[in-house]
Amino acid sequence: MTNFLRTSSIIGISSLFLSICTLTPLLVPARALSQISPADTSMQARGDTLKAAMRSTHLIPETGSVVTRAEKLSGLRSATFRWQDDVNPTDVLTRSPGFFSRSLGEWGQPMHLSYNGIDDHGLPTLLDGRPVTDPYFGRRDLNTLPLEDVEQFEVLGASEAVFVAGQSVAGALNVVTPVYSTSQPYSKLRYVQGPNERLLSDGVFSQNIIRDLNVAFGFQRHVNDGRFSGSAYDSWIVRSRVRFNPSNRLNLWISDLYYRSTTQFNGGIDLERSPSIFNNITAILRTDDAFQTVARRDFTMGGAARLFPDTLWLTRLWLYASWLDREYVERNRPRDSMRIVDNLITTHLGAQAEQQLAIGPFTVKGRAIFERRRVDKAPLIRPRTEHYASFSALVSVLPFPFLDLSASAQVEDLRGNQTTSYGAKATIKLMAGLRFFGEYASAYRHPTMQEYHWVTPPQATTHHFSSARPRVELHETRQIGLDFSTTDVLHLSAVAFTRTIYDQIIFHPLAATSLFPAAVIDNISYTSLEGLQTDFRISYWKFSLSTTATLINFQQEGTQRTPFPRLVTSTEVTYRDTLFDGALEGLIGTRLVSMSNQDGMQYNPRFDIFLHQTDVQLGAWSRLDLYTVLRLGNAYLTISWRNVLDIDYLITPTYPMPGSEVTLGVNWTFLD
């Protein structure tokens, strides 16, 4: 009944919005003939006839962007990863320096993303500038965001992220969705098929109902039986968006994203009873009777307006609501014992406003966020409500053509605890295409609702763990970098960084009280990281070479630790050509991914957390992939052969990663 009322409310709000959109043209003066948006102009120059028909008369550019003047990485745009064998957002991001994904080895299983040695608790996720990080877990599983609904990813450094979002101690990730404005029906279909009954289907339909009023609808179905039993995955994602641009001074939109999935958990391979953990036949699983069902909804109403004569003085407003319903079921051993059933129901309501001013060489931004966070039901936690507020500002200035300076600050209030984070960045343009930058940030991360209200198990007292509330983390980050680019021919960047963390919040494993080990929360008084990330890309004739590397040295209270691989590298070589007078365009690529040894982190599916451990050491490995992409008209055909040499490796103990497997995919766009 509750879900029905929520759905009815959303439908009612949507109907009101559509009514306003229908009447507004009567109140807005007539405009000149349609103009092609800047993004469409570049595509039309490349001869894409479909995009040439996607016209917008009054579109305010980049209403979903949060980047000020920083360049957007070309490798994180849809025009680039369309020519890759990527299936989900994590595939795209882990090819960029600094990113690492902690995987359980199967499609659809939970994946936790980290950036520069900090897990996703410190890397907030935004969708078109709107926070979508779950306040209970403190992160967002990127399985819930379809790749086909991504136009580009924006990765912000620590200082700029201070302005954009709270908890942004590592940076921030903004997912920018496509903006459709089509006078004719526009549709796009994607189909991917792989081993173990793995299927992904995605469809998008868009059309202008009236001039500058666009309706877009999409769906995604993703199923996978898994390499091992007890790892099946079945999900639906349904998304819709209505966008109305009555004038070039006012844009309005409303969006709804619904995700529902059922995921089985097997606990990994039982090391004591399995002759080989990589053999599908002889490997013995820890369980095949644990699963979760997750339903999540993100509803957003937003607007961008130029309320002042200067068109650079942009005002943006977001009103949003998110609901999460998770049920976890686990049967204890022996099988006739009672089940563990955990229910999690949360509600997240928020409002966000941003104002931008441009005064001479200065650009000033201000942002305010107010949120109400409610837990109606949770494992080991009684119902409760929390309120969050933050105020942030960013000032950037170009005192000279070769110098770019920016500073940001944010004040946050959560649970009566106020913190002030700040950052600064200086960029010097030494010559055309060459720049040097330095950055500093001091930022706080408040404990998530799960962390703050965590109940310490009784047996933890024998391990001298405190039952006090976890303290707020403080991160101090310093980094310097060099970036050199010559159009699309050569790109080279190198960034060195150091980070000091005070009172880092981590989970420790204890002896198993049921199927999975219990967990206790703790603060590490002093943690230090030193790292280097590099990105090199070069193109010559029809060949391209790209290589990324991330090196991290991790210490906790003076002791060397490896919760993440010290070194992660990815190298790709591609050949791209056209045949039959340009009718057929093809790309052939090979990729080599390598990771050094690591401790790994133990996964507890009941609470969806990773536990720091040092009992199991995971070895280094290298994996070779081959793929090809063929473009015929508006259809892209992809053939991917992952792990060509069929090597055995782990990222999370003891979940084997996939062996050699071939995946086929097609991505087709229609304009009728």
C-alpha positions as CSV (number, residue, x, y, z in Angstrom):
1,M,0.0,0.0,0.0
2,T,2.8,2.4,0.8
3,N,4.5,1.8,-2.6
4,F,1.1,2.3,-4.2
5,L,0.7,5.7,-2.5
6,R,4.2,6.7,-3.5
7,T,3.5,5.8,-7.1
8,S,0.2,7.6,-7.1
9,S,1.9,10.7,-5.7
10,I,4.5,10.6,-8.4
11,I,1.9,10.2,-11.1
12,G,0.0,13.1,-9.7
13,I,3.0,15.3,-9.6
14,S,3.9,14.2,-13.1
15,S,0.4,15.1,-14.4
16,L,0.7,18.5,-12.8
17,F,4.1,19.1,-14.4
18,L,2.7,18.0,-17.8
19,S,-0.2,20.4,-17.5
20,I,2.2,23.3,-16.7
21,C,4.3,22.3,-19.6
22,T,1.3,22.4,-21.9
23,L,0.1,25.8,-20.8
24,T,3.5,27.5,-20.7
25,P,3.8,27.9,-24.4
26,L,0.8,30.2,-24.3
27,L,2.6,32.5,-21.9
28,V,6.0,32.5,-23.7
29,P,6.6,34.8,-26.7
30,A,7.2,33.2,-30.0
31,R,10.8,32.5,-30.9
32,A,12.9,32.2,-34.1
33,L,13.3,29.0,-36.0
34,S,14.9,26.0,-34.3
35,Q,18.6,26.0,-33.8
36,I,20.8,22.9,-33.5
37,S,22.4,22.7,-30.0
38,P,26.2,22.8,-29.9
39,A,26.5,19.1,-29.1
40,D,24.4,18.3,-32.2
41,T,26.5,20.6,-34.4
42,S,29.6,18.6,-33.8
43,M,27.9,15.3,-34.5
44,Q,26.3,16.7,-37.7
45,A,29.8,17.7,-38.8
46,R,30.8,14.0,-38.5
47,G,27.9,13.1,-40.7
48,D,25.6,11.6,-38.2
49,T,22.2,12.0,-39.8
50,L,20.3,10.8,-36.7
51,K,21.8,13.4,-34.4
52,A,21.3,16.1,-37.0
53,A,17.5,15.6,-36.5
54,M,17.9,16.1,-32.7
55,R,17.2,19.8,-32.5
56,S,16.5,22.0,-29.5
57,T,15.3,25.5,-29.8
58,H,15.8,26.8,-26.3
59,L,18.2,24.4,-24.6
60,I,20.4,25.9,-21.9
61,P,23.7,24.0,-22.4
62,E,25.0,21.6,-19.8
63,T,22.3,21.9,-17.2
64,G,23.3,18.5,-15.8
65,S,27.0,19.4,-15.6
66,V,28.8,20.3,-12.4
67,V,32.2,21.0,-13.9
68,T,33.3,24.7,-13.8
69,R,36.3,25.1,-16.2
70,A,38.0,21.7,-15.8
71,E,38.2,19.7,-19.0
72,K,36.0,16.7,-19.4
73,L,37.9,13.5,-20.0
74,S,37.3,12.3,-23.6
75,G,37.5,8.7,-22.6
76,L,34.4,9.1,-20.4
77,R,32.0,10.3,-23.1
78,S,29.5,8.1,-24.8
79,A,31.0,8.8,-28.2
80,T,34.1,7.0,-26.9
81,F,32.9,4.1,-24.9
82,R,30.4,3.3,-27.6
83,W,33.5,1.9,-29.4
84,Q,34.4,-0.3,-26.4
85,D,33.0,-3.6,-25.1
86,D,31.7,-1.9,-21.9
87,V,28.5,-3.2,-20.4
88,N,28.0,-1.1,-17.3
89,P,29.4,2.2,-15.9
90,T,32.1,0.4,-13.8
91,D,33.6,-1.0,-17.0
92,V,34.1,2.5,-18.3
93,L,35.5,4.0,-15.1
94,T,38.0,1.3,-14.3
95,R,39.8,2.0,-17.5
96,S,40.6,5.5,-16.1
97,P,43.5,6.1,-13.8
98,G,42.7,6.0,-10.0
99,F,39.6,3.8,-10.2
100,F,39.4,0.3,-8.8
101,S,36.3,-2.0,-8.6
102,R,36.0,-4.6,-5.9
103,S,34.1,-7.4,-7.6
104,L,32.6,-10.7,-6.7
105,G,33.3,-12.2,-10.1
106,E,29.7,-12.3,-11.6
107,W,27.6,-9.9,-13.5
108,G,25.1,-8.1,-11.3
109,Q,26.8,-8.9,-8.0
110,P,27.5,-5.9,-5.8
111,M,30.5,-3.9,-6.9
112,H,32.2,-1.3,-4.7
113,L,34.1,1.4,-6.5
114,S,37.2,3.2,-5.1
115,Y,39.2,6.2,-6.2
116,N,42.8,6.8,-5.3
117,G,42.7,4.3,-2.5
118,I,39.4,5.6,-0.9
119,D,36.3,3.5,-1.2
120,D,33.0,4.8,-2.5
121,H,31.9,6.1,1.0
122,G,34.1,9.1,0.1
123,L,33.2,9.4,-3.5
124,P,29.6,10.7,-3.7
125,T,27.6,10.0,-6.9
126,L,25.4,12.6,-8.6
127,L,23.0,12.2,-11.5
128,D,22.8,15.4,-13.5
129,G,24.0,17.3,-10.4
130,R,21.5,15.7,-8.1
131,P,22.9,13.5,-5.2
132,V,21.9,9.9,-5.6
133,T,24.3,8.4,-3.0
134,D,22.2,6.4,-0.5
135,P,22.6,8.0,2.9
136,Y,22.2,4.7,4.8
137,F,25.0,2.8,3.0
138,G,26.8,5.9,2.0
139,R,27.4,4.9,-1.6
140,R,25.7,4.1,-4.9
141,D,25.9,0.7,-6.6
142,L,26.5,1.6,-10.3
143,N,24.6,-1.5,-11.4
144,T,21.5,0.6,-10.7
145,L,22.5,3.1,-13.4
146,P,22.2,1.9,-17.0
147,L,25.1,2.7,-19.3
148,E,22.8,3.5,-22.1
149,D,21.5,6.5,-20.1
150,V,25.0,8.0,-19.7
151,E,26.2,10.8,-22.0
152,Q,29.4,11.4,-20.0
153,F,31.1,10.9,-16.6
154,E,32.5,13.9,-14.8
155,V,35.3,13.1,-12.3
156,L,36.0,16.0,-9.9
157,G,39.1,16.4,-7.8
158,A,39.0,16.8,-4.0
159,S,39.0,20.6,-3.9
160,E,36.3,21.1,-6.5
161,A,34.2,18.3,-5.1
162,V,34.1,20.2,-1.8
163,F,31.7,22.6,-3.4
164,V,29.6,20.0,-5.3
165,A,28.7,17.4,-2.6
166,G,29.2,16.4,1.0
167,Q,31.3,13.5,2.1
168,S,33.5,14.2,-1.0
169,V,36.8,13.4,0.6
170,A,38.1,11.5,-2.5
171,G,36.3,13.6,-5.1
172,A,32.9,13.3,-6.8
173,L,31.4,11.4,-9.7
174,N,28.7,13.1,-11.8
175,V,26.7,11.1,-14.3
176,V,25.4,13.3,-17.1
177,T,22.4,11.9,-19.0
178,P,21.5,12.6,-22.7
179,V,19.3,15.5,-23.5
180,Y,16.8,14.5,-26.2
181,S,14.9,16.9,-28.5
182,T,13.7,15.1,-31.6
183,S,11.0,16.2,-34.0
184,Q,10.7,12.6,-35.2
185,P,10.4,9.4,-33.1
186,Y,13.9,8.4,-31.9
187,S,14.6,4.9,-30.5
188,K,17.7,2.9,-29.6
189,L,18.0,-0.7,-28.8
190,R,20.9,-2.6,-27.2
191,Y,21.3,-6.4,-26.8
192,V,24.2,-8.3,-25.1
193,Q,24.5,-12.0,-24.8
194,G,27.2,-13.9,-23.0
195,P,27.8,-17.3,-21.3
196,N,25.9,-18.7,-18.3
197,E,22.5,-17.5,-19.8
198,R,23.7,-13.9,-19.5
199,L,21.4,-11.4,-21.3
200,L,21.1,-7.7,-21.3
201,S,18.3,-5.8,-23.2
202,D,18.0,-2.0,-23.2
203,G,15.6,0.2,-25.1
204,V,15.1,4.0,-25.3
205,F,12.3,5.9,-27.0
206,S,12.1,9.7,-27.3
207,Q,10.0,12.2,-29.2
208,N,8.9,15.8,-28.9
209,I,5.2,16.0,-28.1
210,I,5.0,19.6,-29.0
211,R,7.8,22.1,-29.8
212,D,10.5,21.9,-27.0
213,L,8.5,19.4,-25.0
214,N,10.2,16.1,-25.1
215,V,9.3,12.8,-23.5
216,A,11.8,10.0,-23.2
217,F,11.3,6.5,-21.8
218,G,13.8,3.6,-21.4
219,F,14.0,0.1,-19.9
220,Q,16.8,-2.4,-19.2
221,R,16.5,-6.1,-18.4
222,H,19.6,-7.9,-17.1
223,V,19.8,-11.6,-16.2
224,N,22.6,-13.9,-15.4
225,D,22.6,-17.5,-14.1
226,G,26.3,-17.2,-13.0
227,R,29.3,-19.4,-13.4
228,F,28.8,-21.0,-10.0
229,S,25.4,-21.9,-8.5
230,G,23.9,-19.4,-6.0
231,S,25.0,-16.3,-8.0
232,A,22.1,-15.7,-10.3
233,Y,21.0,-12.1,-10.9
234,D,17.7,-10.7,-12.4
235,S,17.0,-7.0,-12.6
236,W,14.8,-4.4,-14.3
237,I,15.5,-0.7,-14.7
238,V,12.7,1.6,-15.9
239,R,13.5,5.3,-16.5
240,S,11.4,8.2,-17.8
241,R,12.1,11.8,-18.4
242,V,10.0,14.8,-19.5
243,R,11.9,18.0,-20.5
244,F,10.3,21.3,-21.4
245,N,12.3,24.3,-22.6
246,P,9.8,27.2,-23.0
247,S,12.6,29.7,-23.7
248,N,16.3,30.0,-23.7
249,R,16.0,31.4,-20.2
250,L,14.0,28.6,-18.6
251,N,14.4,24.8,-18.8
252,L,12.3,22.4,-16.8
253,W,12.6,18.6,-16.4
254,I,11.2,15.8,-14.4
255,S,12.7,12.3,-14.2
256,D,12.0,9.0,-12.6
257,L,14.4,6.0,-12.2
258,Y,13.2,2.7,-10.9
259,Y,15.4,-0.3,-10.2
260,R,14.4,-3.7,-9.0
261,S,16.6,-6.8,-8.7
262,T,17.0,-10.2,-7.1
263,T,20.6,-11.4,-6.4
264,Q,21.7,-14.7,-5.0
265,F,24.8,-15.0,-2.8
266,N,26.9,-18.1,-2.4
267,G,29.5,-16.7,0.0
268,G,32.4,-17.6,-2.3
269,I,34.3,-20.9,-2.4
270,D,34.9,-23.0,0.7
271,L,38.7,-23.3,0.8
272,E,38.7,-26.1,3.4
273,R,36.5,-28.4,1.4
274,S,37.3,-27.5,-2.3
275,P,40.2,-29.2,-4.1
276,S,40.3,-26.2,-6.5
277,I,38.4,-22.9,-6.1
278,F,38.5,-22.3,-9.9
279,N,37.0,-25.6,-11.0
280,N,33.3,-25.2,-11.6
281,I,32.7,-28.9,-10.9
282,T,34.9,-29.6,-7.8
283,A,34.5,-26.2,-6.1
284,I,32.2,-26.3,-3.1
285,L,30.3,-23.2,-2.2
286,R,29.8,-21.9,1.3
287,T,26.1,-21.7,0.7
288,D,23.5,-21.6,-2.1
289,D,20.6,-20.3,0.0
290,A,21.2,-16.6,0.5
291,F,19.7,-13.8,-1.6
292,Q,18.5,-10.2,-1.6
293,T,15.7,-8.4,-3.3
294,V,16.2,-4.7,-3.8
295,A,13.8,-2.0,-5.0
296,R,14.9,1.6,-5.4
297,R,13.3,4.7,-6.9
298,D,14.8,8.1,-7.6
299,F,12.4,10.9,-8.5
300,T,13.6,14.3,-9.5
301,M,12.1,17.7,-10.5
302,G,14.6,20.3,-11.7
303,G,14.9,23.6,-13.5
304,A,17.5,25.9,-14.8
305,A,16.8,29.6,-15.3
306,R,18.6,32.8,-16.4
307,L,16.8,35.2,-14.1
308,F,19.3,38.1,-14.7
309,P,20.2,39.9,-17.9
310,D,23.6,38.3,-18.0
311,T,23.1,34.8,-19.4
312,L,26.1,33.5,-17.4
313,W,24.2,34.1,-14.1
314,L,22.5,30.7,-14.1
315,T,20.1,29.5,-11.4
316,R,19.4,25.8,-10.8
317,L,17.0,24.0,-8.5
318,W,16.5,20.3,-7.7
319,L,13.7,18.7,-5.7
320,Y,14.2,15.0,-5.2
321,A,13.1,11.9,-3.4
322,S,14.5,8.4,-3.1
323,W,13.1,5.2,-1.7
324,L,15.0,2.0,-0.9
325,D,13.5,-1.3,0.1
326,R,16.0,-4.2,0.6
327,E,15.2,-7.7,1.9
328,Y,18.0,-10.1,2.7
329,V,17.3,-13.8,3.4
330,E,19.9,-16.3,4.7
331,R,19.4,-19.9,6.0
332,N,21.7,-20.9,8.8
333,R,23.5,-24.2,8.9
334,P,22.2,-26.9,9.2
335,R,19.5,-26.4,6.6
336,D,16.7,-27.1,9.1
337,S,17.6,-24.1,11.2
338,M,15.6,-20.9,11.1
339,R,16.2,-18.2,8.5
340,I,17.8,-14.8,9.0
341,V,15.5,-12.2,7.4
342,D,16.6,-8.6,7.4
343,N,14.5,-5.7,6.0
344,L,15.7,-2.3,5.2
345,I,13.3,0.5,4.2
346,T,14.6,4.1,3.9
347,T,13.3,7.4,2.6
348,H,15.4,10.2,1.4
349,L,13.9,13.7,0.6
350,G,15.9,16.7,-0.5
351,A,16.1,20.1,-2.0
352,Q,19.1,21.7,-3.7
353,A,19.6,25.2,-5.1
354,E,22.6,26.7,-6.9
355,Q,23.4,30.2,-8.1
356,Q,26.2,31.1,-10.5
357,L,27.5,34.7,-11.0
358,A,30.1,35.9,-13.5
359,I,31.7,39.3,-12.6
360,G,34.7,40.2,-14.8
361,P,37.4,37.5,-14.4
362,F,35.5,36.0,-11.4
363,T,33.0,33.2,-11.4
364,V,31.2,32.7,-8.1
365,K,28.9,29.8,-7.2
366,G,26.8,29.1,-4.2
367,R,24.9,25.9,-3.3
368,A,22.6,24.9,-0.5
369,I,21.3,21.4,0.3
370,F,18.6,20.3,2.7
371,E,17.7,16.6,3.2
372,R,15.5,14.6,5.4
373,R,16.7,11.0,5.9
374,R,14.4,8.4,7.4
375,V,15.0,4.8,8.3
376,D,11.7,3.0,8.8
377,K,13.2,-0.5,9.2
378,A,16.8,-1.7,9.3
379,P,18.9,-4.6,10.7
380,L,19.7,-4.0,14.4
381,I,18.6,-0.3,14.1
382,R,15.3,1.2,15.4
383,P,13.3,3.6,13.2
384,R,14.8,7.1,13.2
385,T,15.0,10.4,11.2
386,E,18.0,12.5,10.5
387,H,18.3,16.0,8.9
388,Y,21.2,17.1,6.9
389,A,22.1,20.6,5.7
390,S,25.1,22.0,3.8
391,F,26.1,25.4,2.4
392,S,29.0,25.7,0.0
393,A,30.7,28.3,-2.2
394,L,33.2,28.3,-5.0
395,V,35.2,31.2,-6.4
396,S,37.3,30.9,-9.5
397,V,39.3,33.7,-11.2
398,L,41.4,34.2,-14.3
399,P,43.8,37.0,-13.2
400,F,46.0,36.3,-16.3
401,P,45.4,34.2,-19.4
402,F,47.9,31.6,-18.2
403,L,46.7,31.4,-14.6
404,D,43.4,29.8,-13.2
405,L,42.8,30.0,-9.5
406,S,39.8,28.5,-7.5
407,A,38.8,28.0,-3.9
408,S,35.9,26.3,-2.3
409,A,34.4,25.8,1.1
410,Q,31.5,23.8,2.6
411,V,29.8,23.8,6.0
412,E,27.8,20.7,6.9
413,D,25.5,20.0,9.7
414,L,24.5,16.3,10.5
415,R,23.4,15.0,13.9
416,G,24.3,18.3,15.5
417,N,27.9,18.0,14.4
418,Q,29.1,20.9,12.2
419,T,32.2,20.6,10.1
420,T,33.9,23.0,7.6
421,S,35.7,21.6,4.6
422,Y,37.7,23.7,2.1
423,G,40.0,23.3,-0.8
424,A,42.0,25.4,-3.3
425,K,43.5,24.7,-6.8
426,A,45.9,26.6,-9.0
427,T,46.5,25.8,-12.7
428,I,49.2,27.4,-14.8
429,K,49.1,27.1,-18.6
430,L,52.7,27.0,-19.6
431,M,52.1,26.8,-23.3
432,A,49.4,25.6,-25.7
433,G,48.2,22.2,-24.6
434,L,50.6,22.1,-21.5
435,R,49.5,22.9,-18.0
436,F,50.7,22.4,-14.5
437,F,48.4,22.3,-11.4
438,G,48.5,22.0,-7.7
439,E,45.6,21.2,-5.3
440,Y,44.9,21.0,-1.6
441,A,41.8,20.0,0.3
442,S,40.8,19.4,3.9
443,A,37.5,17.6,4.0
444,Y,35.3,15.7,6.5
445,R,33.4,12.5,6.1
446,H,30.5,11.9,8.6
447,P,29.7,8.3,9.4
448,T,26.8,6.9,7.3
449,M,23.6,5.9,9.0
450,Q,24.7,2.3,9.0
451,E,28.1,3.1,10.5
452,Y,26.8,5.6,13.1
453,H,24.1,3.3,14.5
454,W,26.1,0.1,14.2
455,V,25.5,-2.3,17.0
456,T,28.7,-3.9,18.3
457,P,28.4,-7.7,18.7
458,P,28.7,-9.0,22.2
459,Q,31.8,-11.1,21.4
460,A,33.6,-7.9,20.3
461,T,34.3,-7.0,23.9
462,T,36.8,-9.8,24.1
463,H,38.7,-8.3,21.2
464,H,39.1,-4.9,23.0
465,F,36.9,-3.0,20.5
466,S,35.1,0.0,21.7
467,S,31.3,0.2,21.5
468,A,31.4,4.0,21.1
469,R,30.0,5.8,18.1
470,P,32.5,6.2,15.2
471,R,34.1,9.6,14.9
472,V,34.1,11.9,11.9
473,E,36.9,11.3,9.4
474,L,39.2,14.1,8.4
475,H,41.1,13.9,5.1
476,E,43.9,16.2,4.1
477,T,44.9,15.8,0.4
478,R,47.7,17.4,-1.6
479,Q,48.4,16.7,-5.2
480,I,50.3,18.1,-8.1
481,G,50.0,17.2,-11.8
482,L,51.1,17.9,-15.3
483,D,48.9,17.6,-18.4
484,F,49.9,17.8,-22.0
485,S,47.5,17.4,-25.0
486,T,47.7,18.1,-28.8
487,T,44.1,17.8,-30.1
488,D,43.3,14.1,-30.6
489,V,46.9,12.9,-31.4
490,L,48.7,12.9,-28.0
491,H,47.6,13.2,-24.4
492,L,49.8,12.7,-21.4
493,S,49.0,13.4,-17.7
494,A,50.7,12.5,-14.4
495,V,49.3,13.3,-11.0
496,A,51.2,12.7,-7.7
497,F,49.2,12.8,-4.5
498,T,49.5,12.4,-0.7
499,R,46.6,11.9,1.7
500,T,46.4,11.8,5.5
501,I,43.3,10.4,7.1
502,Y,42.5,11.0,10.8
503,D,40.0,8.6,12.5
504,Q,39.4,6.4,9.4
505,I,36.2,4.4,9.7
506,I,36.6,0.7,8.9
507,F,34.9,-2.7,9.6
508,H,36.8,-5.6,11.1
509,P,35.7,-9.3,10.8
510,L,35.2,-11.4,13.9
511,A,34.6,-15.1,14.3
512,A,31.6,-16.3,12.3
513,T,28.4,-16.5,14.4
514,S,26.4,-17.7,11.4
515,L,27.2,-18.3,7.8
516,F,29.3,-15.1,7.5
517,P,31.6,-13.5,10.0
518,A,30.3,-10.8,12.4
519,A,31.6,-7.3,11.9
520,V,32.8,-4.6,14.3
521,I,33.4,-0.9,13.5
522,D,36.5,0.9,14.5
523,N,38.4,4.2,13.9
524,I,42.0,4.0,12.8
525,S,43.7,7.1,14.3
526,Y,46.2,7.7,11.5
527,T,46.3,6.5,7.9
528,S,48.5,7.8,5.1
529,L,48.5,7.3,1.4
530,E,51.0,8.2,-1.3
531,G,50.2,7.6,-4.9
532,L,50.8,8.4,-8.6
533,Q,48.4,8.1,-11.5
534,T,49.4,8.4,-15.2
535,D,47.4,8.5,-18.4
536,F,49.0,8.3,-21.8
537,R,47.2,8.2,-25.2
538,I,48.7,8.5,-28.7
539,S,47.2,8.1,-32.2
540,Y,49.1,7.6,-35.4
541,W,47.5,6.8,-38.7
542,K,44.8,4.3,-37.9
543,F,46.4,3.0,-34.7
544,S,45.8,4.2,-31.1
545,L,47.7,3.3,-27.9
546,S,46.4,4.2,-24.4
547,T,47.8,3.1,-21.1
548,T,46.9,4.1,-17.5
549,A,48.6,3.2,-14.3
550,T,47.8,3.8,-10.6
551,L,50.4,3.3,-7.8
552,I,49.3,3.6,-4.2
553,N,51.3,3.1,-1.0
554,F,48.9,2.5,2.0
555,Q,49.8,2.7,5.7
556,Q,47.7,2.4,8.8
557,E,49.2,3.7,12.0
558,G,52.7,3.2,10.5
559,T,52.1,-0.3,9.3
560,Q,52.2,-1.2,5.6
561,R,48.8,-2.5,4.4
562,T,47.5,-3.5,1.0
563,P,43.6,-3.4,1.1
564,F,44.0,-2.2,-2.5
565,P,46.5,-3.4,-5.1
566,R,49.6,-1.2,-5.0
567,L,49.8,-1.1,-8.8
568,V,47.0,-1.3,-11.3
569,T,47.7,-0.9,-15.1
570,S,45.6,-1.0,-18.2
571,T,47.0,-0.9,-21.8
572,E,45.0,-0.9,-25.0
573,V,46.0,-1.0,-28.7
574,T,43.4,-0.4,-31.3
575,Y,43.2,-0.3,-35.1
576,R,40.3,1.5,-36.8
577,D,39.5,1.7,-40.5
578,T,36.6,2.1,-42.9
579,L,35.7,-0.1,-45.9
580,F,33.3,0.0,-48.9
581,D,33.5,3.8,-49.3
582,G,32.8,4.4,-45.6
583,A,29.7,2.2,-45.4
584,L,31.4,-0.1,-42.9
585,E,33.6,1.2,-40.1
586,G,35.5,-1.2,-37.8
587,L,37.8,-1.3,-34.8
588,I,39.9,-4.1,-33.5
589,G,41.4,-3.8,-30.0
590,T,43.4,-5.7,-27.5
591,R,43.6,-4.9,-23.7
592,L,46.1,-6.0,-21.0
593,V,45.0,-5.4,-17.4
594,S,47.4,-6.1,-14.5
595,M,47.1,-5.8,-10.7
596,S,49.7,-6.4,-8.1
597,N,49.1,-8.5,-4.9
598,Q,46.7,-7.3,-2.2
599,D,45.1,-8.4,1.0
600,G,41.7,-8.0,-0.4
601,M,38.6,-7.3,1.7
602,Q,36.1,-9.8,3.0
603,Y,32.5,-9.4,1.9
604,N,29.4,-9.7,4.2
605,P,26.3,-9.7,2.0
606,R,23.9,-9.4,5.0
607,F,25.0,-5.9,5.6
608,D,26.5,-5.2,2.1
609,I,29.9,-4.2,3.6
610,F,33.6,-5.1,3.0
611,L,35.7,-6.0,6.0
612,H,39.4,-5.2,6.3
613,Q,41.4,-8.4,6.8
614,T,45.0,-9.6,6.5
615,D,44.5,-13.4,6.8
616,V,44.2,-14.0,3.0
617,Q,46.8,-12.6,0.5
618,L,45.7,-12.4,-3.1
619,G,48.3,-12.8,-5.8
620,A,49.2,-10.6,-8.7
621,W,47.7,-11.3,-12.1
622,S,47.5,-10.1,-15.7
623,R,44.5,-10.6,-18.1
624,L,44.4,-10.3,-21.9
625,D,41.2,-9.2,-23.7
626,L,40.3,-8.9,-27.4
627,Y,37.4,-7.1,-28.8
628,T,36.1,-5.7,-32.1
629,V,33.4,-3.1,-32.9
630,L,31.8,-2.8,-36.3
631,R,29.6,0.1,-37.4
632,L,27.2,-0.3,-40.2
633,G,25.0,2.7,-40.7
634,N,23.5,3.3,-37.2
635,A,24.2,-0.1,-35.8
636,Y,27.2,-1.1,-33.7
637,L,28.1,-4.8,-33.5
638,T,30.4,-5.8,-30.6
639,I,32.3,-9.1,-30.1
640,S,34.3,-9.3,-26.9
641,W,36.7,-12.1,-25.8
642,R,37.6,-11.5,-22.1
643,N,40.4,-13.4,-20.4
644,V,41.8,-14.9,-23.6
645,L,44.4,-17.0,-21.8
646,D,41.9,-18.2,-19.2
647,I,44.0,-17.2,-16.2
648,D,42.7,-17.8,-12.6
649,Y,42.6,-14.8,-10.4
650,L,40.7,-13.2,-7.5
651,I,39.8,-9.6,-6.5
652,T,37.7,-10.5,-3.5
653,P,38.4,-13.6,-1.4
654,T,37.2,-16.2,-2.2
655,Y,35.2,-15.3,-5.3
656,P,36.8,-16.5,-8.6
657,M,36.8,-14.0,-11.4
658,P,35.4,-15.1,-14.8
659,G,37.5,-17.4,-17.0
660,S,37.7,-17.1,-20.8
661,E,34.4,-16.0,-22.2
662,V,32.9,-14.5,-25.4
663,T,30.2,-11.9,-25.4
664,L,28.2,-10.6,-28.4
665,G,26.3,-7.3,-28.5
666,V,24.5,-5.0,-30.8
667,N,23.5,-1.3,-30.4
668,W,21.1,0.1,-33.0
669,T,19.5,3.5,-33.4
670,F,16.4,4.2,-35.3
671,L,14.7,7.4,-36.5
672,D,11.2,6.9,-38.0
